[in-house]
Amino acid sequence: MTDADAAVSAPTAPAAPPRPKLVLTALILGALVCNINLAAANIALPDIGDAFGTGQTALNLVAVGCSLGLAMSVLYLGAVADRYGRKQLLLIGLASTVVLSFVAAFASSVEMLVVARILTGIAAGMAYPVTLSLITALWGPGKQRTVAIALWSAVSATATVIGSVLAGILLLWLWWGVAFLLAVPFAMAAVILAWLFVPSHVAENDDTVDHLGGVISVFMIGSIVLGLSTVFVPTTRTFGVILLISAAVLIALFAWRQLTARSPLYDLKVARRRMFWAPAAAGLIVFGSLMGAMFVGQQFQQNILGYSTLEASLSIVPAGVGLLLVAPQSARLVLTRGSRFTMMLGYGFVLVGFVTMLFWNETTPFWYVSIAYLVIGIGAGFAMTPASRAITESTPVRRIGMASATADLQRDLGGSVMQGVLGAILAAGFAHAFGKLISESSEASSISDQVTAALQASYASAVHVADQYPQYKDQIIQAAQQSLMTGAIAAYAVGAVAIALGAAVAWFFLPKKSSELELIASYERADAARV
């Protein structure tokens, strides 16, 4: 099937598949599974840190592991699904998630937990891109597809809140591993529904998969995320620099491969379209900021504000409420006012939320914390639907796996990068602030280098030291809280700057509605003319 064939057949595709509600439920459940796993670790991080006595960098890797595995694999596995069967890869990914969730839950070391999280992300890489590509392939262009994408976007993002709330409730009575079992019942239900109702081999292609490009993309994205997660921390800065240099080389190699391959994994001719790359970049920043805010916020709330896991999870419920409330309005605004207006509205709300977080302190009331999450949730709800829709509308149906993978990367790469960056800023700010307090202390000369390193590693590590020196426990806990607050505020400030940059991308590069429609029409004509 050629691009021209796909472009011609796309407009005449059925408005919806048989039993559309059951099909959409299966696909949304599949996306929900992946996103619950992305957020599952955040609420349990303090307990994990206490259980393993690990440093902040290791905790960052636990938090970012699932999104890292997903981001690394999503481009490659999206192309594999386009070629060999989207439904088949969806089922394999969901079944693998069940097994790997148990491995993570019963991990005997933090290293084993990190590996299990990365493998869970790779399993999600089999399932998550398929959910959006099947929606695009099964629902014809128009209102029904836009509404389906809006629901997919809202539920996908809300799943991060659902995961945190369920984990917060269960962690009141159970051990930290239960957070990684939350996705299991949803995954099993999704497997059954997908097996029974989702059609097989819809609008797939017979192109040869660019396996070399796929392997390069795995290492490229892994280097980017791990590099950004470690380069800001003094003890891992050299390693981070090496990874980022490697990432730059791999980006160049990947671009060369895609320009020269007979059947590229990632069609750069499509990717350079303004209605493709601009919403992709803007969506990556806004969703990543949502994940980063929740990652830093959960540690702030439990360690500084003294919230229980239930209180910490309930504080972010407004984010999910905001996402769900604005999803229908977001779809309507995209159709009536265009992608640019809707995305800028979303960015405005998210920026207000981050600015609100800058004023959090040890006396911040619960309602003020919840308002910040509500505003961020509303903003993300407005921004994500136009981002996903613009990407899919700009791509030929036979390349829809690439569009779906890119939409997923908005969440996966955005989430892993922003969690990595904000987590690294948090770790660096904590270590720097604690180091300054130690140097100013009258007991500085009597504190060994080993104890100093442990105090600066993470809040959980500092608490372990406090337990070993009960005569100094109050001073150590107070210093740890003060240092963590300093690091958190620095992380929120960086998040606000990232949001401002993303808003600039949306404002300057996304066209108004009339120009947007003209661009989409020109893409369709170009795709129809390609042989």
N, C-alpha and C positions, 0 to 999 in steps of 0.2 A: 504493500500500500504506500503510495507516494504522498508527499506533503499536499500536493494538489488534490488528491483523492480525499484526504482527511479534511482539508479546508472546505471542499464542496459538500462532503457528507455531513459535517458538523451541524450546519443550520437545520438540517432535516432530521436530526436525531430526535427520538421520542422525548416528550417533555419530562417524563419520569419513568423509572423502571417499574415492572410489576411489583406489587406489594411495597410501594415506596416507603411507607412508614417503618416497616420492619427492616428494610434494607438500610435506611438512614439510621435507625436505632443501632443496628449492628456496627456500622461504620463510626458512629459517634462514640459507641462503647469502646471500640478499638482505639480511638484517639484518646478517650478518657483514661484508659489503662496506661498508656504511655506517659500522659501528663501527671497522673497520680504518682507514678514512679519518679518523675522528675522532682517532685516536691516532697516526697516521703521523708527524705533524710533531714530536711531543714528543722522540723519540730523536734527531732530526736538528737540533734547534734550535741546539745549539752550532756545528755545521758551517754552518748557514744564517747564523747571526750572523757567523761568520768570513768566509764567502763574500761577504756584502754589507756587512759592517762596520756593521750596523744596531744601533739602540738596543733596550732591553728592551721598550718599548711596542710597537714594530713586531714584535718576536718574539712578544709576547703575541697580536697580531692574526693572525699566521701560525698560531699554535697554536689560537686560538679561531675562526678563519675558517670552517672546515667546520661546526662545531657551531652557529655563528651563522647561517649560511645555512639549515641544517636547522631550527633553532628558529624562524627568521623565517617559514618557508614551510609548516611542517608542518600547522598548523590549516587554512589555506586549501586546500592541496593534498589534505589528507585528505578535505575536503568535496567537492572536485572528483572524487576517486576514487570516493566513494560514489555520485555522480550519473552519471558518465560511464564508469566501468569501472575496477575496482581492478587487475585483471591488466594492462590496457593501460598504465596509468600506471606500474606496476611495471616493465614492459619498457622504457618510455621512459626512466625514471630510471636503470635499470642501464646501458642503452646510452650515455646521456649521461655517466655516471660514467667510462666507459672513455675517452672523448674528453677530458674535462676533467682526468683524471689525467695525461695526456701534456702538457697545457698547463701544469699545475703543475710537473711534473718538469723541463720545459725553460724555465721562466720566466727572463727575462733581468734582472729587477729584483725587489726585495722587494715593490714595489707590485703588479706583475703577479702575483706569487705569492699575495698576499693576495686579490686579485680572483678568481683561479682557485680558491682554497680556498673562498671564499664561494659561487661558482657550483657547485662540487662538492657543497657542503652543500645547495643548492637541488635539485640532482639527487637527492640522498639523500632530500630531502623528498617527492619523488614516489614513492620506493620504500619507504622505511622504515615509514611509517604503515600502508601496505598490508599488510605482512607480518603484523602482529598482527591487523588487522581481518579478514584472510582466515582466519587460524587460528580466530578467534572465530566467523566465519560458517560455516566448513566443519566444525568439530567441535562437536557438541552439548554442552550443559552437563553437567558431571560430571567424573569422574576423568580421562578421556582429554584433555579440553580443559585441565584444570589441569596435567597432565604436559607437554602440548605447550607451554603458556605457560612452564612452568618451564624446559624445554629452550631455548626461544626467549630467555628472560631470561638464562640462564647463558651461552649461546653468544654472545649479543649483547655481554655485558659482557666475556667472555673474549677476544673479538675485539680489544679494546684491548690486551690482553697479547700476543696473537698478532702483531698489527701491530708492536708494539715489539720483540719478539724477532726477527722476520724482518728488520726494518729494522736492528737492531743487528748482525746477522750480515753483511748485505750492505754496510753502511756501512764495514766493515773494509777493503773493496777498491774500492767504487764511490763515486760522488759522491752528494751529499745528495738529488738528485732521485729516486733509486731508491726512496726511502721513499714517494713518491706514486704509484708504479707497482704497489705490492703488491696492491692491490685488483683490478687488471685481470683476472688469470686467474679469480679467484673470481666477478667480475661476469659474465664470459663464460659460465662454467659455470651460473650462476644464470639467465641469459637463456635458455639452451637448455632447462634443466629446467622453468622456468616456462612457456615457450612450449609445451612438449610435454604437461605434466601438470597444471598448475594450472587449475581450471575458470574460465570467464569469467562475469561478471554474476551473482554469488551474493549474494542478500539486499541488493541495492542499492535505492536509492530514486529517485523521480522528482521530488523537490523542486527548486525553483529554487535555484541556488547564490547565496549572499549575497556577491557579488563585492565590494561596497563594504566590507562587514565584513572580508572577506579582505584587502583592501589595507590597511585600518586595522591589522589584526593584524600584518601584515608590518612596518610602520613602528614599531608599538608595541613588539614584541619586540626589534627591532633597536636601538631607542633604549635599552631597558632594559640590554641586554647591553653595548653600546658605552659607555653612560654609566657603568656599574659598572666597566668595564675601564679607564676614563680618569680618573675623578673622584678617585682616590687619589694620582695622580701629579702633582706640583706643576706641571710644564710643560703639562699638559693638563687641569688641574682645572676651569678655566672652561668648556671645551668639554664636560666630563663633566657639570657642573651643568646646562648648557643642555639636554643630551640627557635627563637625568633629569626635568627640569621638563616637557619635551616628552612624555616617556613617561607622566607623570601625567595630562596632558591627553588623550593618546591612549587611556589606560585608561578614563577617564570616557566618552570618545566611543564606544569600542568597546562598553562596557556599555550605553550608551543605544541604540546600534544593535541590539544583540542582544535588547534588551527590546521594541523597536518593530518589528523586521523581521518580515515574514510568515513567512519561512523562515530563521530565524537560523543563522548559521554555527556558533555555539556555544550550545547550549541551556542557559541559566542555571538553568532549573528542575531540570535533571538535575545540573548542576555544583554546585549548593548542597546536594545530598544528602551526608550525613555520610560515607557509605561511598564517595563519589567524591572530594570535595575533600581530606579528611584523608589518605588514602593517597597522593593525588597530590602533596600538599605534602611529606609525609614521604619519599616516594620520590625526589622532585626533589633534596632535600638529600643523601640518602645516596649516590645515584649521582654527583651533582655533586662530592661530596667525594672519591669514588674517582678521578674524572678530575683534580680539582685536585691531589690528592696525587701522582699520577703525573707531572703537568706540572711541579710544583715539584721533585719528587724527582729527575727525570731531569737537571735542570740542576745540582742539588746533587751528585749522584753523579759526574757527569763533570767538573765544575769544581772541586769541593772534595775529593772522595775520589779523583779522578784515574782513574776507571773508563774503560775503553774503551767504545765503543758496544755491543760484545758483552756485556761485564760488566754494564753498566747495564741492558741488556735482560734478561739472565738473572736479575738480582736481583728482577725483578717477576714472574717465572714463577710463584712461589708464590701470587700473587694469582689467577692463572688457575686454578691447581690447587685453591685454596680455593673458587672460584666453582663449578667443575665438581663437586667432591666433595659440596658441600652442596645442589646443585640438587634431587636426588631427596628428600633429607630435608626441604628447604624445602616442596616440594609436599605431602609427607606431613603435616608439621606444620600447614600451612594447613588441611588437611582434618580433622585430629584436634583441633588446639588453637586454630585460628582465626588471622585476620590479625594481630590485635594482639600476641599472644604471639610469633609468628614474627618480626614486624618489630622488636619490642623486643629480641629475642635478637640480631638482626642489628645493631641500633644499638649494643648493648653491645660487640660485637666491633670495630666500626669505631672507636668512641671509644677503646678500648684501643690500636688501631693508631696513631691520631693522637697520643695521649699518648706512645707509644713514640718517635715521630718527633721529639718535642720534645727528646729526649736525644741526637739525632744530633750528631756533631761530626767534626772532620777525622781522628780516629783510630777512628771507628766501624767494627767489622769487618763483613765481607760477610754473615755469618750473621745478625747483628742487624738489618741493613737488610732482609734477606729475610723475617725473622719479622714485621716491621711490615707488609709487603705481604701476607703470608699471612693475618694476622689481619683486615686490611681486606677482602681478597677473600672470606673466610668470612662476614664481616658483610654485605657487599653481596649475596652469594649468598642469605643468609637473608632479607634485607629486600626484594629486588626482586620476587620471585615474588608475595608477598601484595599488594604495591602494584599490580602490573599486573592481577592477578586481581580484586581488589576493584573496580577501576575498570570493567573490562569487565562484571562481574556486575551492576553498578549501572545499566547503560545499556541501553536498548532496542536490539534487533538493528539496526533501521534507522538508528540513531544511532551504530552501533559505530565508524564512522570518527572520530567525536568522541572516543570512549573511547580508540581506538588512538592518535590524535594526542596526547591527554593523556599516555598512557603513554610515548609517544616524547618528549614534552616533559620528562618526568622526567629522561630521559637527555640530551636535546639542550640544553634551557634550563638544566637543572641543571648539566650539564657546562660549557656556555659561561659561565654566571654564576659558577660556582665557579672555573673556570680564569681568568676575567677578574678576579674579586675577589682570588684568591690571587696571581695574576700581578701585579696592581697593587700588592698589599701587598709582594710580593717586590721589585718595581721601586722602590717608595717607600722601603722599608727599606734597599735597596742604596744608593740615591742619598743618603739621609740619613746613613748610616753612613760612606760614602766622603767626603761633604762634611765631616763632623766630623773625620775623619782628616786631610784636607787642611788644615783650619783649624788643627789642632794641630801640623802639620809645621813644621819650621824653614825649609823651602823655600816656604812658603805664599805669600809676597810675590812670588816669581818665577814662579809658575804663572799663566798667562793664563786669562782667562775661557773662551776657546775650549777649551783643554786641560781645564780643570775640568769643563766640560759634557760633554766626551767621556769623561772618567773616570767620571762619574756616570751615563752613559747606560745602560750594561750591562756585564756581565763581558767579553763579546766586544769591545766598544768599548775597554774599559780595556786589554785585551791588545794591541790595535792600537796604542794610545798607548805601551805598554811596548816594543813593537818599534821605535818611532820614537825612543825614548830609552833605548838599551841600558844606559847607565850607571845608570839608576834601575829597570831591569826587575824585579829581585828585589823591591824595595820596593813597586812598583806591583802586581805579581802577588799579593804577600802581603796588601796592603790590599784588593785586589779580592776575594780569597777570604774575608777576614774580613768584608767588607761583605755579600757574597752569603750567608754563613752567618747573619748577623744578619737579613737580609731573609727567608730561608727559615724560620727559627725563628718569626718573626712571622707568616708565612703559615700555618705548622702550628698555631699557637695560635688564629688566627682560624678555621681549619678545625675544630678541636676544639670551639670555642664554637658553630659552626653545627651540628655533630653533636648537641650537647647540646640545642639548640633544637628540632631535628627529632625527637629522642627525646621531648621534652615534648609535641609535637604528637601523636605516635603514642599516648602514654600517656593523655593527657587526652581525646582526641577519637575514637579508635578503640574500639568497644565490645568486650566479651568475646564469645566464640564464639556463645553462645545468643542474645544480642541482635543480633549480626551477621546470623545466619540470619533472625531476625524482620524486620530492616530490609530485607534483600534480598527477602524474600517480599512485604513491603509495597510495595516499588518495582515488583515484577512485577504486583501487583494494580492499582496506580495506572496503570501503562503500559497494561494491558489495558482499563482504564476510559476512557482518553483517546481521543477521536475525532479 
